[in-house]
């Protein structure tokens, strides 16, 4: 009972769980707290950070964290992984590589770019015409090395 107390903004000193000031006086269940939160956010016209799992037939609630759309059951995890295309993974991998390289200080960036010239050329040629931003960043780093 004590670990649930910390979920509440207004806990009573006697250890009993009390409600938020303008609704009910006592919550009977932990689900009441969640429902209260969703109602308050909905009434304030805010985007409620709770959704429903996108796998057909599942219907479990999903807390929206970053871009999560599937719940954490095994079947839904598999469904979510199937939906991630290989192209999106490659794009993300190359984007992270270029971002990390660009954020380094100039001497370290030049040193690493010299070591990874082949990778930069591959990124530039692969993404030319598909995603010009990635190709442009790779080309800019290649130009710095020269």
C-alpha positions in Angstrom: 0.0 0.0 0.0 2.9 2.4 0.7 4.4 2.1 -2.7 1.1 3.1 -4.3 1.0 6.2 -2.1 3.8 7.8 -4.1 1.6 7.8 -7.2 -0.7 10.4 -5.6 0.0 14.0 -5.5 -1.9 14.6 -2.3 -1.3 11.7 0.2 -2.6 12.0 3.7 -0.2 11.7 6.6 -2.2 8.7 8.0 -1.2 6.7 5.0 -4.7 6.6 3.4 -4.9 7.5 -0.3 -6.7 10.7 -1.0 -8.0 12.1 -4.2 -7.0 15.1 -6.2 -8.7 18.1 -4.7 -11.6 18.7 -7.1 -13.1 15.2 -7.7 -13.8 12.3 -5.4 -12.6 12.1 -1.8 -11.1 8.6 -1.8 -10.0 6.3 -4.6 -11.0 2.7 -4.2 -8.7 1.2 -6.8 -5.5 2.1 -8.7 -7.5 2.1 -11.9 -9.5 5.0 -10.6 -6.3 7.1 -10.5 -5.6 6.3 -14.1 -9.1 7.1 -15.2 -8.9 10.4 -13.3 -5.7 11.3 -15.0 -7.1 10.5 -18.5 -10.3 12.5 -17.8 -8.4 15.6 -16.6 -6.1 15.5 -19.6 -9.0 15.0 -22.0 -11.0 17.9 -20.4 -8.0 20.2 -20.7 -7.9 19.4 -24.4 -4.5 17.9 -24.1 -3.3 14.8 -26.0 -3.8 11.9 -23.5 -0.6 9.8 -23.4 -2.6 6.5 -23.4 -3.6 4.7 -26.5 -4.9 1.3 -27.7 -2.6 -1.4 -29.1 -2.7 -1.3 -32.9 -2.6 -5.1 -33.4 -6.1 -6.3 -34.5 -7.9 -8.1 -31.7 -5.6 -7.0 -28.9 -7.1 -3.8 -27.4 -4.6 -3.5 -24.5 -3.8 0.0 -23.4 -0.5 1.4 -24.4 1.3 4.3 -22.7 2.6 6.5 -25.5 6.3 6.7 -25.0 8.1 8.1 -28.0 6.3 6.4 -30.9 5.1 3.2 -29.2 2.0 1.8 -30.8 2.0 -1.8 -29.6 1.7 -3.2 -26.1 4.4 -5.4 -24.6 2.9 -8.8 -25.1 4.9 -11.3 -27.2 2.5 -11.3 -30.1 2.3 -7.6 -30.3 6.1 -7.2 -30.2 6.4 -9.5 -33.2 3.7 -7.5 -35.0 5.5 -4.3 -34.3 8.9 -5.7 -35.5 7.3 -6.9 -38.7 6.0 -3.4 -39.5 9.5 -1.9 -39.2 10.8 -2.0 -42.7 14.4 -2.7 -43.5 14.7 0.6 -45.3 13.7 2.5 -42.1 16.3 0.5 -40.1 19.0 1.3 -42.7 18.0 5.0 -42.7 18.0 5.2 -39.0 21.4 3.4 -38.7 23.0 5.8 -41.3 21.4 8.8 -39.8 22.7 8.0 -36.3 26.2 7.4 -37.8 26.2 10.8 -39.5 24.8 12.6 -36.6 27.4 11.3 -34.2 30.1 12.1 -36.6 28.9 15.7 -37.2 28.6 16.4 -33.4 32.2 15.6 -32.7 34.7 18.4 -32.5 36.4 19.2 -35.8 39.8 17.4 -35.2 38.1 14.2 -34.0 35.5 14.4 -36.8 38.2 14.7 -39.4 40.2 11.8 -38.0 37.2 9.5 -37.9 35.9 10.6 -41.3 39.3 9.7 -42.8 39.0 6.2 -41.2 35.4 5.8 -42.5 35.7 7.2 -46.0 34.3 4.1 -47.6 31.3 4.1 -45.3 30.6 7.7 -46.1 30.8 7.0 -49.8 28.4 4.1 -49.5 25.9 6.2 -47.6 26.2 9.1 -50.1 25.7 6.8 -53.2 22.9 4.7 -51.6 20.8 7.6 -50.4 21.3 9.9 -53.5 17.8 10.2 -55.0 16.1 8.4 -52.1 16.9 10.7 -49.2 18.9 13.7 -50.4 19.4 15.0 -46.8 21.4 12.0 -45.8 23.4 12.0 -49.1 24.1 15.8 -48.6 25.4 15.3 -45.1 27.7 12.4 -46.1 29.0 14.4 -49.1 29.7 17.4 -46.8 31.7 15.2 -44.4 33.6 13.7 -47.4 34.4 17.3 -48.6 35.8 18.1 -45.2 38.2 15.2 -45.4 39.7 16.3 -48.8 
